Structure formats: structure tokens, C-alpha cells
Amino acid sequence: MSSLTVEHLFSSLLPFSQRLQGLIETLAIDLSPYEADHIALRVNNTEQAKQLHLAWLAYGDEISNNMINGRPIVVVKTHEALTFGEWTTRCVELPYPGDKAYPEEGWEHAEWVIPSQATTPEALLDDVFSLFPSLKAQWNALGEKGVKVKLSSPSGEGERLANPTVAFKAKGVCIKLHSVTLEQVIESEQ
């Protein structure tokens, strides 16, 4: 098992943000006007996830613990904002491990809210293209730049709010764009 701790995660926010910034530059998008909704971890061991889950509760309050795609995903709203690069967030998402093993444990993705009325990933992508024409212009070349793209509509048990997502992954980090905040999705479960 790795020795991943909350303190290690705090100290790794800067390199995580630098890798995110590299991906943002590759995508040629400007996310500075948009809200960083949350950041997410990846761990490969259930015991490690349990330890981190408990440890994060010293830094914030659990606002969700829901089954999504067959595994628990915990969301902690921190008492103090976490800063990564030019962004801040107060929500940390900790998915418990599933069938997939990650090559690197720690921070894996950040999500931004892109205001949109879209209810499908395809409609959200159209809105993203209208906001970022430079992304649309290079869309077919992203694979050659090492960027994987995924359109999805993740949902948890009891969610009643559509949450279409456009995700970009490269070099061990992922940027996800979606139309509503994680807290709005959690509220829809009530």
C-alpha cells in the first residue's frame, strides 16, 4: 500500500496544478473565468481509501457518500479552500477503488463548471465549442497530441439532475467540464 496521506496531497497540489496547466495549454482553452468545482483523487487500495476518507474528515465535512458505477464515491467539503494553481475549491472527491488500477495514486482530475443548459454530453460539447473556438479548430488533432476525450453522463443513485461531462485526459491528469456544480448534483439526490 502506498503512503499517501492528506499532508502529502496538500504538498502535491502545486505539481498537480502545473500538469493541469500544461493540459489547458494543449487544449488552448482559458478556464480562468470559470469556477473550479472540485478536485478528485485516485487510489488503488480500499484500505488506503478508508484511511484517506477518515483523514479528510479532520479538514472538512462529508457532504456525500454515494454509489456511482458500482463503487462508493465520497465528497468532502473542506473548511478552508484548497488552492491549486490559480484556482480554489472546497470539494474533494474520493472514489473508492473499482476494477481499474491507476498507474499513479493521488490527484487525478479537476472539474470546472461551464454554464450550460445542456442535458447531454453532445449538447454540452456544442456549448464548449462555442466558448472555446480554438478547441473546436483542433478537435481532430487532439489524439495526435496525446489527449484522450470522453463524453459521459455519470449519475449516482437518486440523482435527478443531468450532469453531462466532457473530459480531457493526458499525462496522468484529467480536466472535466460539466454544466452544474457537484453540490447541485448532491442536492438533487435529497
Accessible surface in RSA format (square Angstrom, percent):
REM  Atomic radii and reference values for relative SASA: ProtOr
REM  Chains: A
REM  Algorithm: Lee & Richards
REM  Probe-radius: 1.40
REM  Slices: 20
REM RES _ NUM      All-atoms   Total-Side   Main-Chain    Non-polar    All polar
REM                ABS   REL    ABS   REL    ABS   REL    ABS   REL    ABS   REL
RES MET A   1   141.11  73.1  54.24  35.9  86.86 206.8  64.06  54.5  77.05 102.1
RES SER A   2    47.66  40.3  26.22  35.0  21.44  49.4  37.16  79.1  10.50  14.7
RES SER A   3   103.77  87.7  81.83 109.2  21.94  50.5  56.41 120.1  47.36  66.3
RES LEU A   4    15.30   8.5   6.80   4.9   8.51  21.4   8.91   6.3   6.39  17.2
RES THR A   5    61.51  43.7  58.83  59.6   2.69   6.4  55.28  74.3   6.23   9.4
RES VAL A   6     2.11   1.4   0.87   0.8   1.25   3.0   0.87   0.8   1.25   3.4
RES GLU A   7   105.19  60.4  98.80  74.7   6.39  15.2  63.87 123.5  41.32  33.7
RES HIS A   8    90.65  49.5  84.52  58.7   6.13  15.7  62.36  64.3  28.29  32.9
RES LEU A   9     0.03   0.0   0.03   0.0   0.00   0.0   0.03   0.0   0.00   0.0
RES PHE A  10    66.10  33.1  54.80  33.9  11.30  29.4  55.05  33.4  11.06  31.6
RES SER A  11    82.26  69.5  53.07  70.8  29.20  67.3  52.52 111.8  29.75  41.7
RES SER A  12    23.89  20.2  21.85  29.2   2.04   4.7  21.94  46.7   1.94   2.7
RES LEU A  13    13.78   7.7  13.78   9.9   0.00   0.0  13.78   9.7   0.00   0.0
RES LEU A  14   111.86  62.3 107.16  76.7   4.70  11.8 109.35  76.8   2.51   6.8
RES PRO A  15    62.35  45.4  61.41  56.0   0.94   3.4  62.02  51.2   0.33   2.0
RES PHE A  16     5.03   2.5   3.89   2.4   1.14   3.0   4.22   2.6   0.81   2.3
RES SER A  17     5.24   4.4   2.99   4.0   2.25   5.2   1.77   3.8   3.47   4.9
RES GLN A  18   108.72  60.8  96.62  70.6  12.10  28.8  38.99  83.0  69.73  52.9
RES ARG A  19    81.78  34.3  71.14  36.3  10.64  25.3  53.74  73.4  28.04  17.0
RES LEU A  20     0.48   0.3   0.48   0.3   0.00   0.0   0.48   0.3   0.00   0.0
RES GLN A  21    63.69  35.6  63.69  46.5   0.00   0.0  34.62  73.7  29.07  22.1
RES GLY A  22    33.59  41.4   0.00   N/A  33.59  41.4  30.40  83.4   3.20   7.2
RES LEU A  23     7.75   4.3   2.72   1.9   5.02  12.6   5.70   4.0   2.05   5.5
RES ILE A  24     6.65   3.8   6.62   4.9   0.03   0.1   6.62   4.8   0.03   0.1
RES GLU A  25   117.14  67.3  96.26  72.8  20.88  49.7  42.21  81.6  74.94  61.2
RES THR A  26    47.30  33.6  35.71  36.2  11.59  27.6  18.48  24.8  28.82  43.6
RES LEU A  27     0.00   0.0   0.00   0.0   0.00   0.0   0.00   0.0   0.00   0.0
RES ALA A  28    50.62  46.5  32.29  49.8  18.34  41.7  43.59  61.4   7.03  18.6
RES ILE A  29    12.33   7.0   0.00   0.0  12.33  29.7   3.47   2.5   8.86  24.0
RES ASP A  30    83.34  58.4  77.67  77.3   5.67  13.4  38.05  89.6  45.29  45.2
RES LEU A  31     1.55   0.9   0.00   0.0   1.55   3.9   0.00   0.0   1.55   4.2
RES SER A  32    59.87  50.6  36.26  48.4  23.61  54.4  21.88  46.6  37.98  53.2
RES PRO A  33    97.40  71.0  55.08  50.2  42.32 153.8  68.40  56.5  29.00 180.2
RES TYR A  34    39.72  18.5  31.90  18.2   7.82  20.4  19.07  14.3  20.65  25.5
RES GLU A  35   102.07  58.6  87.90  66.5  14.17  33.7  45.76  88.5  56.31  46.0
RES ALA A  36     6.42   5.9   0.14   0.2   6.28  14.3   0.14   0.2   6.28  16.6
RES ASP A  37     9.84   6.9   4.11   4.1   5.73  13.5   0.00   0.0   9.84   9.8
RES HIS A  38     2.14   1.2   2.14   1.5   0.00   0.0   2.14   2.2   0.00   0.0
RES ILE A  39     0.00   0.0   0.00   0.0   0.00   0.0   0.00   0.0   0.00   0.0
RES ALA A  40     0.00   0.0   0.00   0.0   0.00   0.0   0.00   0.0   0.00   0.0
RES LEU A  41     0.00   0.0   0.00   0.0   0.00   0.0   0.00   0.0   0.00   0.0
RES ARG A  42    18.33   7.7  18.25   9.3   0.09   0.2   1.57   2.1  16.77  10.2
RES VAL A  43     1.60   1.1   0.00   0.0   1.60   3.8   0.00   0.0   1.60   4.3
RES ASN A  44    57.47  39.6  33.74  32.6  23.72  57.1  19.01  45.7  38.46  37.2
RES ASN A  45    55.78  38.5  52.02  50.3   3.76   9.1  12.17  29.3  43.62  42.2
RES THR A  46    66.86  47.6  62.35  63.2   4.51  10.8  37.57  50.5  29.29  44.3
RES GLU A  47    92.06  52.9  91.42  69.2   0.63   1.5  43.30  83.7  48.76  39.8
RES GLN A  48     2.82   1.6   2.82   2.1   0.00   0.0   0.19   0.4   2.63   2.0
RES ALA A  49     0.00   0.0   0.00   0.0   0.00   0.0   0.00   0.0   0.00   0.0
RES LYS A  50    96.14  46.9  95.36  58.5   0.78   1.9  52.57  47.3  43.57  46.4
RES GLN A  51    94.38  52.8  87.89  64.2   6.50  15.5  37.48  79.8  56.90  43.2
RES LEU A  52     3.14   1.7   2.91   2.1   0.24   0.6   3.14   2.2   0.01   0.0
RES HIS A  53    22.43  12.3  22.39  15.6   0.03   0.1  15.73  16.2   6.70   7.8
RES LEU A  54   128.47  71.5 118.10  84.5  10.37  26.1 118.34  83.1  10.13  27.3
RES ALA A  55    40.20  37.0  28.98  44.7  11.22  25.5  39.45  55.6   0.75   2.0
RES TRP A  56     1.05   0.4   1.05   0.5   0.00   0.0   1.05   0.6   0.00   0.0
RES LEU A  57    67.70  37.7  51.36  36.7  16.34  41.1  51.80  36.4  15.90  42.8
RES ALA A  58    82.46  75.8  45.78  70.6  36.68  83.4  57.78  81.4  24.68  65.4
RES TYR A  59    72.06  33.6  67.27  38.3   4.79  12.5  50.70  38.1  21.36  26.3
RES GLY A  60     2.43   3.0   0.00   N/A   2.43   3.0   0.00   0.0   2.43   5.4
RES ASP A  61    85.60  60.0  82.62  82.2   2.98   7.0  25.11  59.1  60.49  60.3
RES GLU A  62    71.55  41.1  44.79  33.9  26.76  63.7  13.76  26.6  57.79  47.2
RES ILE A  63    53.61  30.5  32.50  24.2  21.10  50.9  39.84  28.7  13.77  37.4
RES SER A  64    13.11  11.1   3.80   5.1   9.31  21.5   9.17  19.5   3.95   5.5
RES ASN A  65    82.32  56.8  48.64  47.0  33.68  81.1  12.40  29.9  69.92  67.6
RES ASN A  66    18.20  12.6  14.38  13.9   3.82   9.2   8.58  20.6   9.63   9.3
RES MET A  67    78.43  40.6  74.62  49.4   3.82   9.1  63.20  53.7  15.23  20.2
RES ILE A  68    28.81  16.4  27.81  20.7   1.00   2.4  28.81  20.7   0.00   0.0
RES ASN A  69   129.37  89.2  87.54  84.6  41.82 100.7  35.42  85.2  93.95  90.8
RES GLY A  70    67.69  83.5   0.00   N/A  67.69  83.5  33.54  92.1  34.15  76.5
RES ARG A  71    43.36  18.2  42.94  21.9   0.42   1.0  10.68  14.6  32.68  19.8
RES PRO A  72    43.17  31.5  43.17  39.4   0.00   0.0  43.17  35.6   0.00   0.0
RES ILE A  73    16.78   9.5  15.73  11.7   1.05   2.5  15.73  11.3   1.05   2.9
RES VAL A  74     0.16   0.1   0.09   0.1   0.07   0.2   0.09   0.1   0.07   0.2
RES VAL A  75     4.16   2.7   4.16   3.8   0.00   0.0   4.16   3.6   0.00   0.0
RES VAL A  76     2.99   2.0   2.99   2.7   0.00   0.0   2.99   2.6   0.00   0.0
RES LYS A  77    58.15  28.4  56.52  34.7   1.63   3.9  19.50  17.6  38.65  41.2
RES THR A  78     2.14   1.5   2.13   2.2   0.01   0.0   2.14   2.9   0.00   0.0
RES HIS A  79   106.42  58.2  83.00  57.7  23.42  59.9  54.58  56.2  51.85  60.3
RES GLU A  80   137.97  79.2 131.27  99.3   6.70  15.9  49.23  95.2  88.74  72.5
RES ALA A  81    53.22  48.9  29.27  45.2  23.94  54.5  29.27  41.2  23.94  63.4
RES LEU A  82    11.50   6.4   9.79   7.0   1.71   4.3  11.50   8.1   0.00   0.0
RES THR A  83    80.83  57.5  67.69  68.6  13.14  31.3  48.82  65.6  32.01  48.4
RES PHE A  84     1.42   0.7   0.09   0.1   1.33   3.5   1.42   0.9   0.00   0.0
RES GLY A  85    40.87  50.4   0.00   N/A  40.87  50.4  24.42  67.0  16.45  36.9
RES GLU A  86   117.30  67.3  74.97  56.7  42.33 100.8  42.89  83.0  74.40  60.7
RES TRP A  87    17.69   7.1  15.31   7.4   2.38   5.6  17.27   9.2   0.42   0.7
RES THR A  88    74.56  53.0  62.41  63.3  12.16  29.0  30.91  41.5  43.65  66.0
RES THR A  89     7.22   5.1   0.58   0.6   6.64  15.8   6.64   8.9   0.58   0.9
RES ARG A  90    98.36  41.3  93.53  47.7   4.83  11.5  34.39  47.0  63.97  38.8
RES CYS A  91     4.57   3.5   4.57   5.1   0.00   0.0   0.00   0.0   4.57   4.9
RES VAL A  92     0.96   0.6   0.75   0.7   0.21   0.5   0.75   0.7   0.21   0.6
RES GLU A  93    19.53  11.2  19.53  14.8   0.00   0.0   0.11   0.2  19.42  15.9
RES LEU A  94     2.98   1.7   2.98   2.1   0.00   0.0   2.98   2.1   0.00   0.0
RES PRO A  95     2.52   1.8   1.22   1.1   1.29   4.7   1.22   1.0   1.29   8.0
RES TYR A  96    23.74  11.1  23.74  13.5   0.00   0.0  15.91  12.0   7.83   9.7
RES PRO A  97    22.35  16.3   6.24   5.7  16.11  58.6   6.92   5.7  15.43  95.9
RES GLY A  98    40.86  50.4   0.00   N/A  40.86  50.4  20.26  55.6  20.60  46.1
RES ASP A  99   162.52 113.8 120.69 120.1  41.83  98.9  43.30 101.9 119.22 118.9
RES LYS A 100   121.74  59.4 110.09  67.5  11.65  27.7  83.00  74.7  38.74  41.3
RES ALA A 101    80.01  73.6  58.06  89.6  21.95  49.9  59.34  83.6  20.67  54.8
RES TYR A 102    24.64  11.5  17.88  10.2   6.75  17.6   7.50   5.6  17.13  21.1
RES PRO A 103   142.71 104.0  96.26  87.7  46.45 168.9 109.95  90.8  32.76 203.6
RES GLU A 104   104.89  60.2  90.98  68.8  13.91  33.1  42.27  81.8  62.62  51.1
RES GLU A 105    42.33  24.3  24.04  18.2  18.29  43.6  10.87  21.0  31.47  25.7
RES GLY A 106     6.19   7.6   0.00   N/A   6.19   7.6   5.53  15.2   0.66   1.5
RES TRP A 107    16.49   6.6   2.66   1.3  13.82  32.5   2.66   1.4  13.82  22.4
RES GLU A 108    14.34   8.2  14.06  10.6   0.28   0.7   8.54  16.5   5.80   4.7
RES HIS A 109     0.85   0.5   0.85   0.6   0.00   0.0   0.85   0.9   0.00   0.0
RES ALA A 110     0.00   0.0   0.00   0.0   0.00   0.0   0.00   0.0   0.00   0.0
RES GLU A 111    14.33   8.2  14.33  10.8   0.00   0.0   0.00   0.0  14.33  11.7
RES TRP A 112     0.00   0.0   0.00   0.0   0.00   0.0   0.00   0.0   0.00   0.0
RES VAL A 113    17.72  11.7  16.13  14.6   1.59   3.8  16.13  14.0   1.59   4.3
RES ILE A 114     0.00   0.0   0.00   0.0   0.00   0.0   0.00   0.0   0.00   0.0
RES PRO A 115    95.08  69.3  76.61  69.8  18.48  67.2  81.70  67.5  13.39  83.2
RES SER A 116    21.44  18.1   0.00   0.0  21.44  49.4   8.41  17.9  13.04  18.3
RES GLN A 117   173.37  96.9 151.13 110.5  22.24  53.0  70.39 149.8 102.98  78.1
RES ALA A 118    13.35  12.3   0.33   0.5  13.02  29.6   7.23  10.2   6.11  16.2
RES THR A 119    93.57  66.6  80.42  81.5  13.16  31.4  54.77  73.6  38.81  58.7
RES THR A 120    60.97  43.4  60.57  61.4   0.40   1.0  55.19  74.1   5.78   8.7
RES PRO A 121    16.45  12.0  16.45  15.0   0.00   0.0  16.45  13.6   0.00   0.0
RES GLU A 122   104.73  60.1 101.94  77.1   2.79   6.6  59.18 114.5  45.55  37.2
RES ALA A 123    39.64  36.4  34.48  53.2   5.16  11.7  37.47  52.8   2.17   5.7
RES LEU A 124     0.00   0.0   0.00   0.0   0.00   0.0   0.00   0.0   0.00   0.0
RES LEU A 125    19.50  10.9  19.50  13.9   0.00   0.0  19.50  13.7   0.00   0.0
RES ASP A 126    93.33  65.4  86.58  86.2   6.75  16.0  24.92  58.6  68.41  68.2
RES ASP A 127    48.58  34.0  48.39  48.2   0.19   0.4   8.20  19.3  40.39  40.3
RES VAL A 128     0.00   0.0   0.00   0.0   0.00   0.0   0.00   0.0   0.00   0.0
RES PHE A 129    26.71  13.4  23.75  14.7   2.95   7.7  24.07  14.6   2.63   7.5
RES SER A 130    88.39  74.7  54.30  72.5  34.10  78.5  52.71 112.2  35.69  50.0
RES LEU A 131    74.86  41.7  52.17  37.3  22.69  57.0  54.63  38.4  20.24  54.5
RES PHE A 132    13.32   6.7  11.35   7.0   1.96   5.1  13.32   8.1   0.00   0.0
RES PRO A 133    92.14  67.2  87.58  79.8   4.56  16.6  88.33  72.9   3.81  23.7
RES SER A 134    52.47  44.3  42.10  56.2  10.38  23.9  41.31  88.0  11.16  15.6
RES LEU A 135     0.00   0.0   0.00   0.0   0.00   0.0   0.00   0.0   0.00   0.0
RES LYS A 136   124.80  60.9 115.37  70.8   9.43  22.5  60.89  54.8  63.91  68.1
RES ALA A 137    92.21  84.8  48.48  74.8  43.72  99.5  59.96  84.4  32.25  85.4
RES GLN A 138    26.01  14.5  21.24  15.5   4.77  11.4  24.66  52.5   1.35   1.0
RES TRP A 139    63.44  25.5  56.00  27.1   7.44  17.5  29.54  15.7  33.91  55.0
RES ASN A 140   144.59  99.7 115.31 111.4  29.27  70.5  40.10  96.5 104.48 101.0
RES ALA A 141    31.74  29.2  31.10  48.0   0.64   1.5  31.12  43.8   0.62   1.6
RES LEU A 142     2.26   1.3   2.26   1.6   0.00   0.0   2.26   1.6   0.00   0.0
RES GLY A 143    57.68  71.1   0.00   N/A  57.68  71.1  35.05  96.2  22.64  50.7
RES GLU A 144   156.82  90.0 114.31  86.5  42.51 101.2  55.96 108.2 100.87  82.4
RES LYS A 145   102.58  50.0  74.96  46.0  27.62  65.8  56.85  51.2  45.73  48.7
RES GLY A 146    49.39  60.9   0.00   N/A  49.39  60.9  36.90 101.3  12.49  28.0
RES VAL A 147     5.56   3.7   0.25   0.2   5.30  12.8   0.43   0.4   5.13  13.9
RES LYS A 148   157.47  76.8 150.49  92.3   6.98  16.6  99.26  89.3  58.21  62.0
RES VAL A 149    52.63  34.6  19.51  17.7  33.12  79.8  19.72  17.1  32.91  89.3
RES LYS A 150   137.33  67.0 131.72  80.8   5.61  13.4  80.15  72.1  57.18  60.9
RES LEU A 151    62.14  34.6  36.88  26.4  25.26  63.5  36.88  25.9  25.26  68.0
RES SER A 152    31.01  26.2  24.50  32.7   6.51  15.0  22.08  47.0   8.93  12.5
RES SER A 153    63.08  53.3  38.29  51.1  24.78  57.1  35.04  74.6  28.04  39.3
RES PRO A 154    51.51  37.5  40.26  36.7  11.25  40.9  48.69  40.2   2.82  17.5
RES SER A 155    70.98  60.0  56.58  75.5  14.40  33.2  23.98  51.1  47.00  65.9
RES GLY A 156     9.83  12.1   0.00   N/A   9.83  12.1   2.47   6.8   7.36  16.5
RES GLU A 157   122.61  70.4 105.53  79.8  17.08  40.7  51.90 100.4  70.71  57.7
RES GLY A 158    46.75  57.6   0.00   N/A  46.75  57.6  33.73  92.6  13.01  29.1
RES GLU A 159    32.62  18.7   7.86   5.9  24.76  59.0   1.48   2.9  31.14  25.4
RES ARG A 160   170.00  71.4 131.47  67.0  38.53  91.7  77.76 106.3  92.24  55.9
RES LEU A 161    65.64  36.6  58.06  41.5   7.59  19.1  59.41  41.7   6.23  16.8
RES ALA A 162    45.81  42.1  24.35  37.6  21.46  48.8  35.87  50.5   9.94  26.3
RES ASN A 163    16.90  11.7  13.56  13.1   3.34   8.0   0.08   0.2  16.82  16.3
RES PRO A 164     0.19   0.1   0.19   0.2   0.00   0.0   0.19   0.2   0.00   0.0
RES THR A 165     4.76   3.4   4.76   4.8   0.00   0.0   3.32   4.5   1.45   2.2
RES VAL A 166     0.00   0.0   0.00   0.0   0.00   0.0   0.00   0.0   0.00   0.0
RES ALA A 167     8.27   7.6   7.86  12.1   0.41   0.9   8.01  11.3   0.26   0.7
RES PHE A 168     0.00   0.0   0.00   0.0   0.00   0.0   0.00   0.0   0.00   0.0
RES LYS A 169    62.48  30.5  61.53  37.8   0.95   2.3  46.75  42.1  15.73  16.8
RES ALA A 170    13.46  12.4   7.75  12.0   5.72  13.0  12.88  18.1   0.58   1.5
RES LYS A 171   188.65  92.0 155.41  95.4  33.23  79.1 115.08 103.6  73.57  78.4
RES GLY A 172    40.65  50.1   0.00   N/A  40.65  50.1  25.19  69.1  15.46  34.6
RES VAL A 173     0.84   0.5   0.84   0.8   0.00   0.0   0.84   0.7   0.00   0.0
RES CYS A 174     4.77   3.6   4.77   5.3   0.00   0.0   0.00   0.0   4.77   5.1
RES ILE A 175     0.00   0.0   0.00   0.0   0.00   0.0   0.00   0.0   0.00   0.0
RES LYS A 176    45.28  22.1  45.28  27.8   0.00   0.0  11.01   9.9  34.27  36.5
RES LEU A 177     0.00   0.0   0.00   0.0   0.00   0.0   0.00   0.0   0.00   0.0
RES HIS A 178     0.91   0.5   0.91   0.6   0.00   0.0   0.91   0.9   0.00   0.0
RES SER A 179    10.00   8.4   1.63   2.2   8.37  19.3   0.06   0.1   9.94  13.9
RES VAL A 180    24.09  15.8  23.49  21.3   0.60   1.4  24.09  20.9   0.00   0.0
RES THR A 181    25.63  18.2  25.63  26.0   0.00   0.0  23.16  31.1   2.48   3.7
RES LEU A 182    20.15  11.2  20.02  14.3   0.13   0.3  20.15  14.2   0.00   0.0
RES GLU A 183    56.97  32.7  56.42  42.7   0.55   1.3  13.55  26.2  43.42  35.5
RES GLN A 184    84.12  47.0  80.93  59.1   3.19   7.6  21.79  46.4  62.33  47.3
RES VAL A 185     3.45   2.3   3.45   3.1   0.00   0.0   3.45   3.0   0.00   0.0
RES ILE A 186    13.51   7.7  13.51  10.1   0.00   0.0  13.51   9.7   0.00   0.0
RES GLU A 187   118.07  67.8 108.13  81.8   9.94  23.7  41.26  79.8  76.81  62.7
RES SER A 188    19.64  16.6   8.87  11.8  10.77  24.8  19.36  41.2   0.28   0.4
RES GLU A 189    40.77  23.4  21.28  16.1  19.49  46.4   8.19  15.8  32.58  26.6
RES GLN A 190   147.39  82.4 105.67  77.2  41.73  99.3  75.97 161.7  71.42  54.2
END  Absolute sums over single chains surface
CHAIN  1 A     9244.2       7115.3       2129.0       5111.5       4132.7
END  Absolute sums over all chains
TOTAL          9244.2       7115.3       2129.0       5111.5       4132.7
